[in-house]
């Protein structure tokens, strides 16, 4: 059960970080005005609470001890409850995170491209001489793309291997 809680915690935490980055880059003015420090603290604590509250009741009701061996997620009230629980876990912790990652990071890349075009238009020296800010913007954009690809690929691989 500890592994399941940690897995859920890490997925919810990654989604929270992704949404926070999305808000800071895509909606910077809204983020400065409305995103408060207490919201960040709740975002740190919420994944732990979500992981514990989501797995503990299911684990307690579906676990038995048989011949001295603890069998988690083994006994279900009905096949319907098992099916609903399985569908919930698949969508909440596999499909929804990947959709969130792809949407947020894609929007971040679009905004970064627009900002880079604006910065390039202001460059008087031409394309031969890139300013340090433009090089830094390209690095940031590439890091965002790499992060999106790595996080989404890892979630898909985790989903497939389950």
WOVEN-V48631 format. One record per residue. SS is DSSP state (alpha for helix, beta for strand, coil for the rest). PSI is psi in whole degrees, 0 to 359 (NA if undefined). OMEGA is omega in degrees with one decimal (NA if undefined). Layout:
ss->SS psi->PSI omega->OMEGA
ss->SS psi->PSI omega->OMEGA
This chain:
ss->coil psi->325 omega->179.8
ss->alpha psi->323 omega->179.3
ss->alpha psi->319 omega->-179.7
ss->alpha psi->317 omega->178.4
ss->alpha psi->317 omega->-180.0
ss->alpha psi->323 omega->178.0
ss->alpha psi->313 omega->179.1
ss->alpha psi->318 omega->177.8
ss->alpha psi->313 omega->-176.5
ss->alpha psi->322 omega->179.5
ss->alpha psi->312 omega->-179.6
ss->alpha psi->323 omega->178.1
ss->alpha psi->315 omega->177.2
ss->alpha psi->321 omega->177.3
ss->alpha psi->320 omega->178.3
ss->alpha psi->317 omega->177.8
ss->alpha psi->320 omega->179.5
ss->alpha psi->315 omega->179.9
ss->alpha psi->321 omega->178.9
ss->alpha psi->317 omega->175.9
ss->alpha psi->317 omega->178.7
ss->alpha psi->312 omega->-179.3
ss->alpha psi->319 omega->-178.1
ss->alpha psi->325 omega->-176.4
ss->alpha psi->313 omega->-173.6
ss->alpha psi->324 omega->-180.0
ss->coil psi->66 omega->-173.3
ss->alpha psi->324 omega->-177.9
ss->alpha psi->318 omega->176.7
ss->alpha psi->318 omega->-178.3
ss->alpha psi->318 omega->179.5
ss->alpha psi->327 omega->-176.6
ss->alpha psi->320 omega->-169.9
ss->alpha psi->338 omega->-177.2
ss->coil psi->107 omega->-176.0
ss->coil psi->164 omega->-178.7
ss->alpha psi->322 omega->-179.6
ss->alpha psi->331 omega->177.0
ss->alpha psi->322 omega->176.5
ss->alpha psi->318 omega->178.5
ss->alpha psi->319 omega->176.5
ss->alpha psi->322 omega->177.3
ss->alpha psi->335 omega->176.8
ss->alpha psi->320 omega->-175.8
ss->alpha psi->326 omega->-174.4
ss->alpha psi->316 omega->179.9
ss->alpha psi->323 omega->178.1
ss->alpha psi->314 omega->-179.9
ss->alpha psi->317 omega->180.0
ss->alpha psi->318 omega->179.2
ss->alpha psi->316 omega->-178.7
ss->alpha psi->313 omega->-177.7
ss->alpha psi->336 omega->-178.8
ss->alpha psi->328 omega->-175.2
ss->alpha psi->328 omega->-173.4
ss->alpha psi->308 omega->-179.3
ss->alpha psi->319 omega->-179.8
ss->alpha psi->317 omega->-179.1
ss->alpha psi->319 omega->-178.8
ss->alpha psi->317 omega->-176.9
ss->alpha psi->341 omega->-176.2
ss->coil psi->15 omega->-178.1
ss->coil psi->139 omega->173.8
ss->beta psi->161 omega->173.3
ss->beta psi->119 omega->-177.1
ss->beta psi->118 omega->-177.7
ss->coil psi->40 omega->177.8
ss->coil psi->6 omega->-179.6
ss->beta psi->129 omega->178.7
ss->beta psi->121 omega->-179.3
ss->beta psi->100 omega->-179.2
ss->coil psi->146 omega->177.9
ss->coil psi->46 omega->-173.2
ss->coil psi->318 omega->-177.1
ss->coil psi->127 omega->-179.3
ss->coil psi->150 omega->178.3
ss->coil psi->318 omega->179.1
ss->coil psi->162 omega->176.3
ss->alpha psi->332 omega->178.8
ss->alpha psi->317 omega->179.0
ss->alpha psi->318 omega->178.4
ss->alpha psi->319 omega->179.4
ss->alpha psi->315 omega->179.9
ss->alpha psi->317 omega->178.6
ss->alpha psi->316 omega->179.4
ss->alpha psi->315 omega->178.8
ss->alpha psi->318 omega->178.7
ss->alpha psi->312 omega->-179.5
ss->alpha psi->320 omega->-179.9
ss->alpha psi->312 omega->-178.1
ss->alpha psi->316 omega->-174.9
ss->alpha psi->328 omega->-172.9
ss->alpha psi->7 omega->174.6
ss->alpha psi->305 omega->-176.2
ss->alpha psi->306 omega->-177.0
ss->alpha psi->317 omega->177.2
ss->alpha psi->317 omega->-179.5
ss->alpha psi->318 omega->177.7
ss->alpha psi->318 omega->178.5
ss->alpha psi->314 omega->-179.5
ss->alpha psi->312 omega->-177.1
ss->alpha psi->315 omega->-179.6
ss->alpha psi->308 omega->-175.2
ss->alpha psi->311 omega->-177.8
ss->alpha psi->328 omega->176.1
ss->alpha psi->317 omega->177.7
ss->alpha psi->323 omega->177.5
ss->alpha psi->316 omega->179.4
ss->alpha psi->319 omega->178.7
ss->alpha psi->315 omega->179.6
ss->alpha psi->319 omega->179.0
ss->alpha psi->321 omega->178.0
ss->alpha psi->317 omega->178.0
ss->alpha psi->317 omega->179.3
ss->alpha psi->323 omega->179.4
ss->alpha psi->323 omega->177.3
ss->alpha psi->319 omega->178.4
ss->alpha psi->317 omega->179.4
ss->alpha psi->323 omega->179.3
ss->alpha psi->325 omega->178.9
ss->alpha psi->331 omega->-179.9
ss->alpha psi->350 omega->-178.3
ss->coil psi->109 omega->-175.8
ss->coil psi->328 omega->-175.2
ss->coil psi->343 omega->179.6
ss->coil psi->183 omega->-176.0
ss->coil psi->343 omega->-178.1
ss->coil psi->325 omega->-178.7
ss->coil psi->106 omega->176.7
ss->coil psi->135 omega->178.2
ss->coil psi->163 omega->178.7
ss->alpha psi->325 omega->179.6
ss->alpha psi->322 omega->179.3
ss->alpha psi->320 omega->177.4
ss->alpha psi->318 omega->178.2
ss->alpha psi->320 omega->177.9
ss->alpha psi->320 omega->178.3
ss->alpha psi->320 omega->177.4
ss->alpha psi->316 omega->179.7
ss->alpha psi->314 omega->-179.9
ss->alpha psi->314 omega->-179.8
ss->alpha psi->320 omega->177.5
ss->alpha psi->322 omega->177.7
ss->alpha psi->315 omega->179.9
ss->alpha psi->316 omega->178.8
ss->alpha psi->317 omega->179.7
ss->alpha psi->314 omega->-179.9
ss->alpha psi->314 omega->-177.5
ss->alpha psi->315 omega->-178.0
ss->alpha psi->313 omega->-178.1
ss->alpha psi->314 omega->-179.5
ss->alpha psi->318 omega->179.5
ss->alpha psi->318 omega->179.1
ss->alpha psi->319 omega->177.9
ss->alpha psi->318 omega->179.2
ss->alpha psi->318 omega->178.9
ss->alpha psi->317 omega->177.5
ss->alpha psi->318 omega->180.0
ss->alpha psi->318 omega->-178.0
ss->alpha psi->321 omega->-177.3
ss->alpha psi->345 omega->179.0
ss->coil psi->NA omega->NA
